[in-house]
Amino acid sequence: LLENKFTFAKALIHAAGDFIKNNMVQDLQIEEKTRFDDLVTNLDKATQELLITKIKQAYPNDNIMAEENNIHHPISDGNVWVLDPIDGTVNFVVQGANFAVMIAYYENGKGQFGLIYDVANDILYSGGGQFDVYANDKRLTPYQDVALKRTLIGCNASMFSCNYCGIRDLVDQTLGVRVYGGAGLSMAYVMTGQLLAYFSYIQPWDYAAAKIMGEKLGYVLLTLDGKEPDFATRQKVMFVPKQKLSTIQTYLD
C-alpha cells in the first residue's frame, strides 16, 4: 500500500536526520568532486548507504537513483526511490545548518510522494500525489496569487550575478533575491510562500521531491525553456507557480 510506503519514508528520513546529527560532531572527511566548491563528505556517503540499506530491506524489488556512487536507475522504470542524503553539503560543512535530506518515490515515472527534511530545524516537508503536503503538522495551502512587486525570488548565485536568461531582470520586478545554497530548502520556501520562485542548475535528486509536492500545491518544475526536466542530467530549472508561469516567462530570454 502506498500509504504504508509513505509512512515508512517519513520514519526513514527522520532516522537519516538523527544519524547525521549524531555523527556531525566527529571529524568529517571532505572530498572535492568536480571542483573545490563541489564537496562530498564521508557522512553524505554513510547516510546514503543507510537509506539504501533500509529501503532494500523493506522493498527488495524497488530501485534507487541517488547522488553518490553513480546509482542512477532510470526514473521511468518501475518503482524508484530518488535520494539526496545531504542537499547543501557546503552549508553542512561550513555552517552545520541549512541542509536537508531528500527522498522522492516514483512509480513508472509518476511521482507518488516527496519528502524534504530540514535537519537543523527539525522541519519535515512531505506529501504530494494523493497526499496533502505538510510542514510537520501544518498543512500547506495551494499557491495564492501575489503581485510580483511583493515577492522574493530564490536563485543560484552565479545565474543571478550574470543575469542568466534574464533572471536578474525578473528579480528587478520583485523585492529582491535570496540565495540559500541548497535546492531542497529553497523550494520548500517556495511551497510555504516565503519565495515566489526558485531558479538553479541542479540534478534530478535535487528537484525530484519538490516537483511532486509542488504539483499538489499549484507549482511546476520546468527547464528554463519551459520543458519537463529529463531526470538524467544536470539542468537549469525553475520552480514557479503555474498561475505565474506566463508572467515570469515574459522576463526570461
C-alpha positions in Angstrom: 0.0 0.0 0.0 1.2 3.5 -0.9 0.2 4.8 2.4 2.4 2.3 4.2 5.3 3.3 1.9 4.8 7.0 2.7 4.7 6.2 6.5 7.9 4.2 6.1 9.6 7.1 4.2 8.8 9.6 6.9 10.3 7.3 9.6 13.3 6.7 7.3 14.1 10.3 6.7 13.9 11.1 10.4 16.3 8.2 11.1 18.7 9.6 8.5 18.4 13.1 10.1 19.2 11.6 13.5 22.1 9.7 12.1 23.6 12.9 10.6 23.1 14.8 13.9 24.7 12.1 15.9 27.7 12.0 13.6 28.2 15.7 12.8 30.5 16.1 15.8 33.0 13.6 14.5 35.8 14.6 12.1 34.4 14.9 8.7 36.4 13.6 5.7 35.8 16.2 3.0 36.4 15.4 -0.7 36.2 17.6 -3.8 34.2 16.1 -6.6 34.2 18.2 -9.9 35.9 21.3 -8.3 36.8 22.9 -5.0 33.2 24.0 -4.2 31.6 20.7 -5.2 32.0 18.8 -1.9 31.1 15.4 -0.5 31.8 14.1 3.0 32.0 10.6 4.4 28.7 11.4 6.1 26.9 12.0 2.8 28.0 8.6 1.7 27.2 6.9 5.0 23.8 8.5 5.1 23.0 7.4 1.6 24.1 3.8 2.5 21.8 3.9 5.5 18.8 5.0 3.3 19.5 2.4 0.6 20.0 -0.4 3.1 16.7 0.2 4.9 14.8 0.6 1.6 16.2 -2.6 0.2 15.4 -4.5 3.4 11.7 -3.3 3.3 11.3 -3.3 -0.5 13.9 -5.6 -2.1 12.5 -5.2 -5.6 12.5 -1.4 -5.6 15.2 0.6 -7.4 17.3 3.5 -6.5 18.5 6.8 -8.1 20.9 8.5 -5.7 23.5 11.3 -5.7 26.6 9.4 -4.6 28.4 6.4 -6.2 26.6 6.7 -9.6 23.5 4.8 -8.6 21.2 6.1 -11.4 18.3 3.8 -12.1 16.0 5.4 -14.8 13.0 7.2 -13.3 10.6 5.7 -15.7 11.5 2.1 -15.0 9.5 0.5 -12.2 9.4 1.7 -8.5 12.2 4.2 -8.0 13.4 5.9 -4.8 15.3 9.1 -5.5 17.7 10.0 -2.7 19.8 13.0 -1.8 21.5 12.2 1.5 22.7 15.7 2.3 21.4 18.5 0.0 23.5 21.6 0.6 26.8 19.9 1.5 28.8 23.1 1.5 26.3 24.6 4.0 26.5 21.4 6.1 30.4 21.6 6.1 30.7 25.3 6.8 27.6 26.1 8.8 26.3 22.9 10.3 22.9 24.1 9.2 20.8 25.0 6.1 20.9 21.5 4.6 18.3 18.8 4.0 17.8 15.1 3.5 15.5 14.4 0.5 13.6 11.4 -0.6 11.2 11.1 -3.6 9.2 8.0 -4.7 8.2 7.4 -8.3 6.3 4.5 -10.0 7.0 4.2 -13.7 7.9 7.9 -13.9 4.9 9.2 -11.9 5.7 10.9 -8.7 3.9 9.4 -5.7 5.3 11.5 -2.8 8.2 13.6 -1.8 10.0 14.5 1.5 12.4 17.3 2.3 13.8 17.2 5.9 15.4 20.4 7.3 17.6 18.6 9.8 18.9 21.5 11.8 15.4 23.0 12.3 13.6 19.6 12.5 11.0 20.5 9.9 9.8 17.8 7.6 8.0 18.9 4.4 6.2 15.9 3.0 3.3 14.8 0.7 2.3 15.1 -3.0 0.5 12.8 -5.3 -2.6 11.5 -3.3 -1.3 13.0 -0.1 -1.7 16.6 1.2 1.5 18.5 1.7 2.6 19.3 5.3 5.4 21.1 7.1 5.5 18.9 10.2 1.8 19.1 11.4 0.8 22.2 9.4 -0.9 21.5 6.1 0.4 23.8 3.3 -2.1 25.7 1.3 -2.0 25.9 -2.5 -0.4 29.0 -4.1 -2.3 32.2 -3.7 -1.7 34.9 -6.2 0.6 37.7 -5.1 1.9 40.7 -7.2 5.5 40.4 -8.3 6.4 43.6 -6.5 5.5 42.0 -3.2 7.6 38.8 -3.6 11.2 37.5 -3.3 13.0 35.2 -5.7 15.4 32.4 -4.8 18.2 31.8 -7.2 21.6 30.2 -7.8 24.2 33.0 -7.1 26.1 32.7 -10.4 23.0 32.6 -12.5 21.7 35.7 -10.8 25.0 37.6 -11.0 25.5 37.0 -14.7 21.7 37.7 -15.4 21.4 34.3 -17.0 18.4 34.1 -19.2 17.2 37.5 -17.8 16.7 36.2 -14.3 18.1 39.4 -12.8 15.6 41.4 -14.9 12.8 39.4 -13.3 14.3 39.9 -9.8 14.3 43.7 -10.5 10.4 43.5 -10.7 10.4 42.0 -7.1 11.6 42.9 -3.6 14.9 41.1 -4.3 16.8 37.9 -4.4 17.7 35.3 -1.7 20.5 32.7 -2.1 20.3 29.8 0.4 22.8 27.4 -1.2 20.5 24.4 -1.2 17.8 23.4 -3.7 15.6 21.5 -1.3 15.2 24.2 1.3 14.8 26.9 -1.3 12.0 25.0 -3.0 10.4 24.3 0.5 10.4 28.1 1.0 8.6 28.5 -2.4 6.0 26.0 -1.2 5.5 27.9 2.1 5.1 31.2 0.3 8.4 32.7 1.5 9.7 32.8 -2.1 7.7 33.2 -5.3 10.1 31.1 -7.4 13.4 29.4 -7.5 16.0 29.2 -10.3 19.0 26.9 -10.3 21.3 24.5 -12.2 20.6 21.2 -10.5 20.5 17.4 -10.7 17.4 15.1 -10.6 17.8 14.2 -6.9 17.8 17.9 -6.1 14.4 18.5 -7.6 12.6 15.2 -7.5 10.9 15.6 -4.1 9.9 19.3 -4.6 8.5 18.6 -8.0 6.0 16.0 -6.6 5.0 18.2 -3.6 4.9 21.4 -5.7 2.5 20.0 -8.3 0.0 19.3 -5.5 0.2 23.0 -4.4 0.0 24.6 -7.9 3.7 24.8 -8.8 5.6 23.5 -11.7 9.2 22.5 -12.1 10.4 23.0 -15.6 13.6 23.7 -17.5 14.1 27.5 -18.2 12.8 27.0 -21.7 9.5 25.5 -20.3 10.1 21.8 -20.8 9.8 18.9 -18.4 13.2 18.0 -16.8 14.9 14.9 -18.1 15.7 13.2 -14.7 19.0 12.2 -16.2 21.3 15.2 -16.4 22.1 18.4 -14.5 19.8 21.1 -15.9 18.9 24.7 -15.4 15.4 24.7 -14.0 12.7 26.9 -12.4 10.2 26.1 -9.7 7.4 28.5 -10.1 3.6 28.9 -9.6 1.7 27.6 -12.6 -0.5 30.6 -12.4 2.5 32.9 -12.7 4.4 31.0 -15.3 3.5 33.1 -18.4 4.2 36.3 -16.4 7.6 35.0 -15.4 8.4 33.8 -18.9 7.9 37.3 -20.3 11.1 38.3 -18.4 13.2 35.3 -19.4 15.1 35.2 -22.6 
